[in-house]
């Protein structure tokens, strides 16, 4: 195995296998942390809906500002991750490169208002459902 240090021009590009390994290790780390504390609860749709409602508030208090930052930080981070790895296999949604964090927040909030029974679902499940409804792939892979 040849190791290249600096100035290499024939390094192979990152491939799907490396991305999958990275995602697997991240998931494994999450599980290790989560199982180490039996009190850990995954957030629900309701949790994020309540936090992100603060974006519509005109209040200037510290709690509102914190919630606004948390909400936009989450959706900004989600878009950054999506831009890096996207939907690797069998995509459920295809987000345009022009989408903004605020657009994703609006999609999520509308989905919850239109589907109030989603409030008790795990947040990851609810977000995936919202994005699949708003950004169908229409055969794009």
OpenMM code with the backbone's topology and positions (N, CA, C; nanometers):
from openmm import Vec3, app, unit

residues = "UNK UNK UNK UNK UNK UNK UNK UNK UNK UNK UNK UNK UNK UNK UNK UNK UNK UNK UNK UNK UNK UNK UNK UNK UNK UNK UNK UNK UNK UNK UNK UNK UNK UNK UNK UNK UNK UNK UNK UNK UNK UNK UNK UNK UNK UNK UNK UNK UNK UNK UNK UNK UNK UNK UNK UNK UNK UNK UNK UNK UNK UNK UNK UNK UNK UNK UNK UNK UNK UNK UNK UNK UNK UNK UNK UNK UNK UNK UNK UNK UNK UNK UNK UNK UNK UNK UNK UNK UNK UNK UNK UNK UNK UNK UNK UNK UNK UNK UNK UNK UNK UNK UNK UNK UNK UNK UNK UNK UNK UNK UNK UNK UNK UNK UNK UNK UNK UNK UNK UNK UNK UNK UNK UNK UNK UNK UNK UNK UNK UNK UNK UNK UNK UNK UNK UNK UNK UNK UNK UNK UNK".split()
positions = [
    Vec3(0.0846, -0.1178, 0.0000),
    Vec3(0.0000, 0.0000, 0.0000),
    Vec3(0.0885, 0.1232, 0.0000),
    Vec3(0.0723, 0.2071, -0.1000),
    Vec3(0.1507, 0.3275, -0.1130),
    Vec3(0.0799, 0.4410, -0.0403),
    Vec3(0.1525, 0.5115, 0.0441),
    Vec3(0.0975, 0.6264, 0.1142),
    Vec3(0.1542, 0.7515, 0.0512),
    Vec3(0.0700, 0.8428, 0.0152),
    Vec3(0.1102, 0.9646, -0.0518),
    Vec3(0.1030, 1.0799, 0.0459),
    Vec3(0.2099, 1.1554, 0.0591),
    Vec3(0.2084, 1.2703, 0.1497),
    Vec3(0.2455, 1.3959, 0.0735),
    Vec3(0.1509, 1.4806, 0.0505),
    Vec3(0.1731, 1.6102, -0.0126),
    Vec3(0.2066, 1.6024, -0.1602),
    Vec3(0.1439, 1.6840, -0.2409),
    Vec3(0.1750, 1.6970, -0.3819),
    Vec3(0.1366, 1.5781, -0.4680),
    Vec3(0.0564, 1.4880, -0.4209),
    Vec3(0.0163, 1.3719, -0.4997),
    Vec3(-0.0848, 1.4139, -0.6053),
    Vec3(-0.0677, 1.3644, -0.7241),
    Vec3(-0.1608, 1.3987, -0.8303),
    Vec3(-0.2434, 1.2802, -0.8753),
    Vec3(-0.2063, 1.1614, -0.8319),
    Vec3(-0.2797, 1.0440, -0.8771),
    Vec3(-0.3575, 0.9770, -0.7644),
    Vec3(-0.3981, 1.0554, -0.6643),
    Vec3(-0.4766, 1.0002, -0.5542),
    Vec3(-0.6167, 0.9677, -0.6032),
    Vec3(-0.6722, 0.8528, -0.5639),
    Vec3(-0.8065, 0.8174, -0.6080),
    Vec3(-0.9098, 0.9081, -0.5425),
    Vec3(-1.0204, 0.9363, -0.6126),
    Vec3(-1.1258, 1.0189, -0.5531),
    Vec3(-1.1973, 0.9424, -0.4432),
    Vec3(-1.2656, 1.0173, -0.3580),
    Vec3(-1.3482, 0.9517, -0.2558),
    Vec3(-1.4567, 0.8735, -0.3258),
    Vec3(-1.4770, 0.7534, -0.2841),
    Vec3(-1.5778, 0.6704, -0.3482),
    Vec3(-1.6854, 0.6337, -0.2479),
    Vec3(-1.7934, 0.5779, -0.2990),
    Vec3(-1.9078, 0.5423, -0.2159),
    Vec3(-1.8719, 0.4564, -0.0971),
    Vec3(-1.7751, 0.3666, -0.1130),
    Vec3(-1.7365, 0.2785, -0.0039),
    Vec3(-1.6840, 0.3555, 0.1156),
    Vec3(-1.6015, 0.4563, 0.0895),
    Vec3(-1.5463, 0.5376, 0.1969),
    Vec3(-1.6563, 0.6167, 0.2671),
    Vec3(-1.7488, 0.6684, 0.1889),
    Vec3(-1.8610, 0.7425, 0.2471),
    Vec3(-1.9447, 0.6494, 0.3341),
    Vec3(-1.9719, 0.5294, 0.2847),
    Vec3(-2.0522, 0.4344, 0.3631),
    Vec3(-1.9819, 0.3973, 0.4936),
    Vec3(-1.8497, 0.3781, 0.4873),
    Vec3(-1.7740, 0.3453, 0.6082),
    Vec3(-1.7826, 0.4605, 0.7070),
    Vec3(-1.7704, 0.5841, 0.6576),
    Vec3(-1.7798, 0.7006, 0.7455),
    Vec3(-1.9164, 0.7094, 0.8110),
    Vec3(-2.0209, 0.6876, 0.7321),
    Vec3(-2.1564, 0.6909, 0.7876),
    Vec3(-2.1766, 0.5793, 0.8896),
    Vec3(-2.1240, 0.4612, 0.8607),
    Vec3(-2.1359, 0.3488, 0.9532),
    Vec3(-2.0662, 0.3802, 1.0852),
    Vec3(-1.9458, 0.4356, 1.0781),
    Vec3(-1.8716, 0.4671, 1.2000),
    Vec3(-1.9416, 0.5763, 1.2806),
    Vec3(-2.0003, 0.6737, 1.2117),
    Vec3(-2.0752, 0.7780, 1.2808),
    Vec3(-2.1960, 0.7185, 1.3524),
    Vec3(-2.2675, 0.6300, 1.2834),
    Vec3(-2.3836, 0.5648, 1.3450),
    Vec3(-2.3410, 0.4789, 1.4643),
    Vec3(-2.2289, 0.4099, 1.4499),
    Vec3(-2.1781, 0.3257, 1.5579),
    Vec3(-2.1422, 0.4103, 1.6802),
    Vec3(-2.0792, 0.5253, 1.6568),
    Vec3(-2.0458, 0.6150, 1.7663),
    Vec3(-2.1724, 0.6645, 1.8353),
    Vec3(-2.2745, 0.7008, 1.7553),
    Vec3(-2.4017, 0.7467, 1.8114),
    Vec3(-2.4628, 0.6381, 1.8990),
    Vec3(-2.4633, 0.5148, 1.8495),
    Vec3(-2.5205, 0.4051, 1.9269),
    Vec3(-2.4439, 0.3814, 2.0562),
    Vec3(-2.3120, 0.3917, 2.0499),
    Vec3(-2.2311, 0.3710, 2.1696),
    Vec3(-2.2640, 0.4766, 2.2745),
    Vec3(-2.2779, 0.6012, 2.2315),
    Vec3(-2.3118, 0.7080, 2.3243),
    Vec3(-2.4536, 0.6889, 2.3777),
    Vec3(-2.5468, 0.6560, 2.2884),
    Vec3(-2.6866, 0.6416, 2.3282),
    Vec3(-2.7072, 0.5256, 2.4243),
    Vec3(-2.6392, 0.4135, 2.4013),
    Vec3(-2.6591, 0.2991, 2.4892),
    Vec3(-2.5867, 0.3151, 2.6214),
    Vec3(-2.4913, 0.4069, 2.6275),
    Vec3(-2.4198, 0.4316, 2.7516),
    Vec3(-2.5047, 0.5061, 2.8530),
    Vec3(-2.6119, 0.5672, 2.8075),
    Vec3(-2.7002, 0.6436, 2.8947),
    Vec3(-2.8434, 0.5983, 2.8666),
    Vec3(-2.8996, 0.5229, 2.9576),
    Vec3(-3.0340, 0.4688, 2.9352),
    Vec3(-3.1408, 0.5782, 2.9376),
    Vec3(-3.1052, 0.7005, 2.9758),
    Vec3(-3.1995, 0.8109, 2.9814),
    Vec3(-3.2149, 0.8821, 2.8469),
    Vec3(-3.1317, 0.8495, 2.7473),
    Vec3(-3.1343, 0.9190, 2.6192),
    Vec3(-3.2642, 0.8891, 2.5465),
    Vec3(-3.3304, 0.9942, 2.5008),
    Vec3(-3.4514, 0.9799, 2.4220),
    Vec3(-3.4306, 1.0518, 2.2901),
    Vec3(-3.4690, 0.9866, 2.1818),
    Vec3(-3.4601, 1.0513, 2.0525),
    Vec3(-3.5684, 1.1569, 2.0436),
    Vec3(-3.5365, 1.2721, 1.9828),
    Vec3(-3.6366, 1.3778, 1.9748),
    Vec3(-3.7529, 1.3389, 1.8848),
    Vec3(-3.8677, 1.3941, 1.9143),
    Vec3(-3.9860, 1.3696, 1.8331),
    Vec3(-4.0067, 1.4869, 1.7377),
    Vec3(-4.0964, 1.4685, 1.6447),
    Vec3(-4.1356, 1.5755, 1.5536),
    Vec3(-4.1838, 1.6949, 1.6355),
    Vec3(-4.2605, 1.6682, 1.7394),
    Vec3(-4.3143, 1.7737, 1.8245),
    Vec3(-4.2036, 1.8618, 1.8831),
    Vec3(-4.0943, 1.8003, 1.9255),
    Vec3(-3.9824, 1.8744, 1.9837),
    Vec3(-3.9302, 1.9786, 1.8849),
    Vec3(-3.8996, 1.9354, 1.7632),
    Vec3(-3.8447, 2.0282, 1.6632),
    Vec3(-3.9506, 2.1264, 1.6144),
    Vec3(-4.0737, 2.0838, 1.6049),
    Vec3(-4.1799, 2.1747, 1.5642),
    Vec3(-4.1907, 2.2901, 1.6630),
    Vec3(-4.1900, 2.2583, 1.7918),
    Vec3(-4.1989, 2.3624, 1.8943),
    Vec3(-4.0781, 2.4557, 1.8899),
    Vec3(-3.9603, 2.4000, 1.8717),
    Vec3(-3.8396, 2.4825, 1.8639),
    Vec3(-3.8447, 2.5732, 1.7412),
    Vec3(-3.8830, 2.5173, 1.6278),
    Vec3(-3.8802, 2.5937, 1.5024),
    Vec3(-3.9951, 2.6929, 1.4890),
    Vec3(-4.0991, 2.6798, 1.5714),
    Vec3(-4.2065, 2.7803, 1.5717),
    Vec3(-4.1506, 2.9163, 1.6103),
    Vec3(-4.0395, 2.9179, 1.6827),
    Vec3(-3.9801, 3.0447, 1.7268),
    Vec3(-3.9344, 3.1306, 1.6093),
    Vec3(-3.9153, 3.0707, 1.4920),
    Vec3(-3.8728, 3.1476, 1.3747),
    Vec3(-3.9804, 3.2468, 1.3320),
    Vec3(-4.1042, 3.2207, 1.3691),
    Vec3(-4.2142, 3.3099, 1.3334),
    Vec3(-4.2396, 3.4159, 1.4403),
    Vec3(-4.1619, 3.4107, 1.5475),
    Vec3(-4.1815, 3.5027, 1.6592),
    Vec3(-4.1043, 3.6328, 1.6375),
    Vec3(-4.1602, 3.7419, 1.6872),
    Vec3(-4.0890, 3.8698, 1.6829),
    Vec3(-4.0223, 3.9002, 1.8167),
    Vec3(-4.0361, 3.8103, 1.9120),
    Vec3(-3.9758, 3.8305, 2.0443),
    Vec3(-3.8236, 3.8347, 2.0327),
    Vec3(-3.7618, 3.9096, 2.1216),
    Vec3(-3.6171, 3.9251, 2.1201),
    Vec3(-3.5506, 3.8668, 2.2447),
    Vec3(-3.6212, 3.7808, 2.3179),
    Vec3(-3.5655, 3.7266, 2.4408),
    Vec3(-3.4623, 3.6172, 2.4100),
    Vec3(-3.3842, 3.5813, 2.5102),
    Vec3(-3.2749, 3.4858, 2.4923),
    Vec3(-3.3240, 3.3475, 2.4514),
    Vec3(-3.4350, 3.3027, 2.5082),
    Vec3(-3.4866, 3.1686, 2.4754),
    Vec3(-3.5296, 3.1607, 2.3292),
    Vec3(-3.5958, 3.2653, 2.2805),
    Vec3(-3.6402, 3.2665, 2.1401),
    Vec3(-3.5199, 3.2685, 2.0472),
    Vec3(-3.4235, 3.3523, 2.0784),
    Vec3(-3.3022, 3.3612, 1.9962),
    Vec3(-3.2292, 3.2273, 1.9935),
    Vec3(-3.2215, 3.1611, 2.1087),
    Vec3(-3.1561, 3.0296, 2.1155),
    Vec3(-3.2293, 2.9287, 2.0283),
    Vec3(-3.3606, 2.9247, 2.0382),
    Vec3(-3.4389, 2.8305, 1.9583),
    Vec3(-3.4257, 2.8590, 1.8091),
    Vec3(-3.4244, 2.9872, 1.7718),
    Vec3(-3.4080, 3.0228, 1.6314),
    Vec3(-3.2731, 2.9754, 1.5792),
    Vec3(-3.1697, 2.9960, 1.6573),
    Vec3(-3.0360, 2.9508, 1.6183),
    Vec3(-3.0277, 2.7994, 1.6096),
    Vec3(-3.0904, 2.7316, 1.7041),
    Vec3(-3.0893, 2.5855, 1.7043),
    Vec3(-3.1605, 2.5308, 1.5816),
    Vec3(-3.2771, 2.5877, 1.5501),
    Vec3(-3.3564, 2.5415, 1.4360),
    Vec3(-3.2791, 2.5621, 1.3056),
    Vec3(-3.2308, 2.6835, 1.2836),
    Vec3(-3.1603, 2.7114, 1.1585),
    Vec3(-3.0270, 2.6373, 1.1532),
    Vec3(-2.9634, 2.6202, 1.2676),
    Vec3(-2.8390, 2.5429, 1.2719),
    Vec3(-2.8619, 2.3989, 1.2304),
    Vec3(-2.9727, 2.3410, 1.2767),
    Vec3(-3.0019, 2.2033, 1.2384),
    Vec3(-3.0206, 2.1923, 1.0881),
    Vec3(-3.1057, 2.2767, 1.0303),
    Vec3(-3.1345, 2.2655, 0.8874),
    Vec3(-3.0140, 2.3047, 0.8020),
    Vec3(-2.9302, 2.3961, 0.8495),
    Vec3(-2.8060, 2.4278, 0.7780),
    Vec3(-2.7131, 2.3071, 0.7774),
    Vec3(-2.7012, 2.2428, 0.8927),
    Vec3(-2.6176, 2.1229, 0.9019),
    Vec3(-2.6713, 2.0090, 0.8184),
    Vec3(-2.8031, 1.9953, 0.8164),
    Vec3(-2.8644, 1.8905, 0.7351),
    Vec3(-2.8313, 1.9124, 0.5884),
    Vec3(-2.8452, 2.0374, 0.5409),
    Vec3(-2.8148, 2.0667, 0.4002),
    Vec3(-2.6674, 2.0424, 0.3685),
    Vec3(-2.5792, 2.0766, 0.4611),
    Vec3(-2.4364, 2.0529, 0.4390),
    Vec3(-2.4088, 1.9031, 0.4268),
    Vec3(-2.4694, 1.8234, 0.5131),
    Vec3(-2.4530, 1.6781, 0.5050),
    Vec3(-2.5118, 1.6217, 0.3781),
    Vec3(-2.6269, 1.6732, 0.3387),
    Vec3(-2.6917, 1.6265, 0.2164),
    Vec3(-2.6059, 1.6603, 0.0951),
    Vec3(-2.5456, 1.7792, 0.0943),
    Vec3(-2.4593, 1.8191, -0.0172),
    Vec3(-2.3373, 1.7276, -0.0257),
    Vec3(-2.2908, 1.6800, 0.0886),
    Vec3(-2.1729, 1.5938, 0.0908),
    Vec3(-2.2042, 1.4522, 0.0469),
    Vec3(-2.3086, 1.3929, 0.1002),
    Vec3(-2.3368, 1.2525, 0.0693),
    Vec3(-2.4684, 1.2297, -0.0022),
    Vec3(-2.5607, 1.3238, 0.0060),
    Vec3(-2.6899, 1.3073, -0.0604),
    Vec3(-2.7591, 1.1795, -0.0165),
    Vec3(-2.8403, 1.1281, -0.1009),
    Vec3(-2.9057, 0.9996, -0.0790),
    Vec3(-2.8223, 0.8969, -0.1529),
    Vec3(-2.7482, 0.8182, -0.0823),
    Vec3(-2.6531, 0.7275, -0.1447),
    Vec3(-2.7212, 0.6207, -0.2295),
    Vec3(-2.8123, 0.5500, -0.1743),
    Vec3(-2.8827, 0.4451, -0.2477),
    Vec3(-3.0321, 0.4603, -0.2238),
    Vec3(-3.1101, 0.4319, -0.3258),
    Vec3(-3.2557, 0.4372, -0.3146),
    Vec3(-3.3047, 0.5669, -0.2502),
    Vec3(-3.2783, 0.6794, -0.3153),
    Vec3(-3.3168, 0.8072, -0.2537),
    Vec3(-3.4668, 0.8197, -0.2351),
    Vec3(-3.5042, 0.8727, -0.1205),
    Vec3(-3.6461, 0.8990, -0.0926),
    Vec3(-3.6823, 1.0404, -0.1314),
    Vec3(-3.5830, 1.1278, -0.1422),
    Vec3(-3.6074, 1.2667, -0.1805),
    Vec3(-3.4856, 1.3202, -0.2537),
    Vec3(-3.5081, 1.4223, -0.3368),
    Vec3(-3.4011, 1.4838, -0.4165),
    Vec3(-3.4115, 1.6351, -0.3978),
    Vec3(-3.3282, 1.6885, -0.3117),
    Vec3(-3.3321, 1.8306, -0.2781),
    Vec3(-3.2476, 1.9089, -0.3772),
    Vec3(-3.3029, 2.0173, -0.4274),
    Vec3(-3.2318, 2.1051, -0.5199),
    Vec3(-3.1132, 2.1710, -0.4492),
    Vec3(-3.0068, 2.1941, -0.5238),
    Vec3(-2.8906, 2.2626, -0.4681),
    Vec3(-2.9216, 2.4054, -0.4272),
    Vec3(-3.0319, 2.4596, -0.4760),
    Vec3(-3.0706, 2.5969, -0.4432),
    Vec3(-3.1528, 2.6064, -0.3151),
    Vec3(-3.1866, 2.4926, -0.2543),
    Vec3(-3.2688, 2.4938, -0.1326),
    Vec3(-3.1921, 2.5589, -0.0176),
    Vec3(-3.2638, 2.6344, 0.0634),
    Vec3(-3.2025, 2.7005, 0.1789),
    Vec3(-3.2476, 2.6315, 0.3075),
    Vec3(-3.1744, 2.6554, 0.4171),
    Vec3(-3.2195, 2.6001, 0.5453),
    Vec3(-3.3607, 2.6465, 0.5814),
    Vec3(-3.3927, 2.7728, 0.5511),
    Vec3(-3.5254, 2.8223, 0.5837),
    Vec3(-3.6324, 2.7531, 0.4997),
    Vec3(-3.5990, 2.7208, 0.3741),
    Vec3(-3.6943, 2.6471, 0.2902),
    Vec3(-3.7223, 2.5090, 0.3497),
    Vec3(-3.6183, 2.4399, 0.3959),
    Vec3(-3.6387, 2.3084, 0.4579),
    Vec3(-3.7220, 2.3208, 0.5844),
    Vec3(-3.6968, 2.4255, 0.6616),
    Vec3(-3.7756, 2.4477, 0.7830),
    Vec3(-3.9225, 2.4679, 0.7471),
    Vec3(-3.9483, 2.5464, 0.6443),
    Vec3(-4.0870, 2.5700, 0.6013),
    Vec3(-4.1532, 2.4405, 0.5555),
    Vec3(-4.0794, 2.3571, 0.4822),
    Vec3(-4.1312, 2.2274, 0.4365),
    Vec3(-4.1688, 2.1417, 0.5576),
    Vec3(-4.0791, 2.1363, 0.6545),
    Vec3(-4.1036, 2.0576, 0.7757),
    Vec3(-4.2248, 2.1100, 0.8519),
    Vec3(-4.2304, 2.2420, 0.8726),
    Vec3(-4.3399, 2.3007, 0.9491),
    Vec3(-4.4743, 2.2767, 0.8794),
    Vec3(-4.4802, 2.2933, 0.7476),
    Vec3(-4.6028, 2.2702, 0.6718),
    Vec3(-4.6456, 2.1238, 0.6831),
    Vec3(-4.5474, 2.0338, 0.6720),
    Vec3(-4.5789, 1.8911, 0.6828),
    Vec3(-4.6440, 1.8610, 0.8182),
    Vec3(-4.5894, 1.9160, 0.9240),
    Vec3(-4.6436, 1.8889, 1.0571),
    Vec3(-4.7838, 1.9492, 1.0712),
    Vec3(-4.8018, 2.0710, 1.0213),
    Vec3(-4.9366, 2.1315, 1.0282),
    Vec3(-5.0376, 2.0484, 0.9490),
    Vec3(-4.9964, 1.9954, 0.8336),
    Vec3(-5.0859, 1.9155, 0.7497),
    Vec3(-5.1030, 1.7723, 0.8006),
    Vec3(-5.0111, 1.7266, 0.8841),
    Vec3(-5.0125, 1.5889, 0.9353),
    Vec3(-4.9915, 1.5888, 1.0866),
    Vec3(-5.0859, 1.6387, 1.1637),
    Vec3(-5.0666, 1.6496, 1.3084),
    Vec3(-5.0421, 1.5160, 1.3779),
    Vec3(-5.0798, 1.4060, 1.3159),
    Vec3(-5.0536, 1.2762, 1.3781),
    Vec3(-4.9044, 1.2435, 1.3766),
    Vec3(-4.8259, 1.3209, 1.3025),
    Vec3(-4.6809, 1.2959, 1.2976),
    Vec3(-4.6083, 1.3479, 1.4215),
    Vec3(-4.6748, 1.4263, 1.5043),
    Vec3(-4.6088, 1.4899, 1.6184),
    Vec3(-4.5398, 1.3920, 1.7126),
    Vec3(-4.5912, 1.2722, 1.7276),
    Vec3(-4.5316, 1.1760, 1.8202),
    Vec3(-4.4309, 1.0834, 1.7542),
    Vec3(-4.4082, 1.1011, 1.6261),
    Vec3(-4.3097, 1.0178, 1.5566),
    Vec3(-4.1689, 1.0624, 1.5909),
    Vec3(-4.0738, 0.9725, 1.5721),
    Vec3(-3.9332, 1.0075, 1.5834),
    Vec3(-3.9054, 1.1173, 1.4815),
    Vec3(-3.8260, 1.2151, 1.5205),
    Vec3(-3.7997, 1.3292, 1.4333),
    Vec3(-3.7395, 1.2864, 1.2992),
    Vec3(-3.6458, 1.1938, 1.2988),
    Vec3(-3.5820, 1.1508, 1.1738),
    Vec3(-3.6853, 1.0924, 1.0774),
    Vec3(-3.7795, 1.0164, 1.1302),
    Vec3(-3.8850, 0.9575, 1.0472),
    Vec3(-3.9742, 1.0678, 0.9905),
    Vec3(-4.0170, 1.1599, 1.0754),
    Vec3(-4.1030, 1.2689, 1.0316),
    Vec3(-4.0355, 1.3586, 0.9292),
    Vec3(-3.9081, 1.3896, 0.9519),
    Vec3(-3.8359, 1.4742, 0.8568),
    Vec3(-3.8224, 1.4035, 0.7220),
    Vec3(-3.7905, 1.2745, 0.7240),
    Vec3(-3.7808, 1.1993, 0.5985),
    Vec3(-3.9134, 1.1997, 0.5242),
    Vec3(-4.0228, 1.1836, 0.5937),
    Vec3(-4.1547, 1.1857, 0.5301),
    Vec3(-4.1845, 1.3233, 0.4702),
    Vec3(-4.1500, 1.4290, 0.5429),
    Vec3(-4.1739, 1.5647, 0.4941),
    Vec3(-4.0917, 1.5926, 0.3685),
    Vec3(-3.9654, 1.5535, 0.3698),
    Vec3(-3.8796, 1.5789, 0.2543),
    Vec3(-3.9202, 1.4948, 0.1339),
    Vec3(-3.9611, 1.3714, 0.1576),
    Vec3(-4.0053, 1.2855, 0.0469),
    Vec3(-4.1308, 1.3422, -0.0194),
    Vec3(-4.2190, 1.4020, 0.0606),
    Vec3(-4.3411, 1.4606, 0.0053),
    Vec3(-4.3107, 1.5882, -0.0736),
    Vec3(-4.2149, 1.6669, -0.0257),
    Vec3(-4.1858, 1.7963, -0.0886),
    Vec3(-4.0851, 1.7881, -0.2029),
    Vec3(-3.9956, 1.6914, -0.1976),
    Vec3(-3.8884, 1.6819, -0.2976),
    Vec3(-3.8821, 1.5414, -0.3579),
    Vec3(-3.9869, 1.4997, -0.4258),
    Vec3(-3.9829, 1.3654, -0.4861),
    Vec3(-3.8751, 1.3585, -0.5944),
    Vec3(-3.8167, 1.2416, -0.6100),
    Vec3(-3.7084, 1.2265, -0.7075),
    Vec3(-3.7576, 1.2098, -0.8497),
    Vec3(-3.8801, 1.1657, -0.8679),
    Vec3(-3.9365, 1.1490, -1.0024),
    Vec3(-3.8453, 1.0699, -1.0941),
    Vec3(-3.7927, 0.9586, -1.0429),
    Vec3(-3.7107, 0.8699, -1.1251),
    Vec3(-3.5652, 0.9075, -1.1311),
    Vec3(-3.5238, 1.0230, -1.0735),
    Vec3(-3.3816, 1.0611, -1.0725),
    Vec3(-3.3092, 0.9729, -0.9736),
    Vec3(-3.1946, 0.9263, -1.0106),
    Vec3(-3.1131, 0.8451, -0.9202),
    Vec3(-2.9730, 0.8997, -0.9153),
] * unit.nanometer
topology = app.Topology()
chain = topology.addChain("A")
for resn in residues:
    res = topology.addResidue(resn, chain)
    for name in ("N", "CA", "C"):
        topology.addAtom(name, app.Element.getBySymbol(name[0]), res)
